[in-house]
Amino acid sequence: MRDVPNLPRVGNLTPKTVLGSAWQATEILSRSRYVKNAHALALLAVVVTSGCTTVPRSSVSEDSAAKMFRTSPNTAGLYVYRKFGLLGAAVGWDIALDGRTLGVLTGGTYVFREVEPGRHTLSRLQIVQSIQLAAGRNYFFSIAPSLALSETKFVEVSEREGRAAVSRLSRVITLY
């Protein structure tokens, strides 16, 4: 067993004397290539999950109400969602409507808001998209991360596809 340099001593105690056989087991295992790979995987898991963003979720009743997909004759229903995925999953994305933060999306979440009909601007950082909404309809926009920020965009999907996607996601609190 090799000595450990530069570790503090307390009286006659050293890491070897305190840890005994556990120290020896660690020394033996650290030589194994499988353990080195496991260490790399553990480090990767820590890095991936350490930046997780927790966004405030709506109540169960608000989530259920939005998933009824009812429309009002005077407003449009706007759903913006982000599917589950590994790329950027732990990072919260601020989504804005007409320059005001609508909500923060992480993987597997959506935001819903009833909106006045007409032209609006949907945005996230440099991604800006003009949208036209008509009263009495629901509109569904998916946003997915990309390795190139320029490829990330809002994609309008059909009501059928949007309903199916939103039904599997959790609603976040609408900020305005």
C-alpha positions, 0 to 999 in steps of 0.5 A: 500500500502506498503512502499518502503524501501531504495529508494532515496527521492528528497525533499518531492518526493517519488516513491509513490507520483510521480507515484501515481495510477500507483504505486498502480496498480503495487502493486495490479498486482504484487500480481496476480499469472498470472502477476508473470507467465507473468514476468517469460515469459518476462524474458525468452524472454529477455534471449533468445533474448538478445544474438542474433547474427546478421550475415552479409547477402549476397546481394539479387542477390548473394543469388538468384544466389546461389539458381540457383544451377548451377555447374561448370565443374571444381569446386564443389558447397558446401552448408552448412546450418542451419535450423530454430530452437529454440535450439541455434538459436541466436548463430552464428556458425563459419563454417570452410573449410580446417581451414579457416572460411567459414562463420557464420551461425545462424538459417535459414542461409546458406553459399555457396562456389565453391571449388576445387575438392578433399578431404577437412575438414569441421569443427566447433569447435571440430566437424571435418569432412573429405569430398570428393568433385567431380567437376561438382556437388553440395554438401549439408551439414546440421548442427543442434545444439544438447544439447550434443556437441558430437551429433552435426555434419555435415550431408550430404543430397541429392541434392533434400533435400538440394535444398529444404532447401536452397531455404527457407534460407538466404545466409550469406557472404562467408568470403573466 
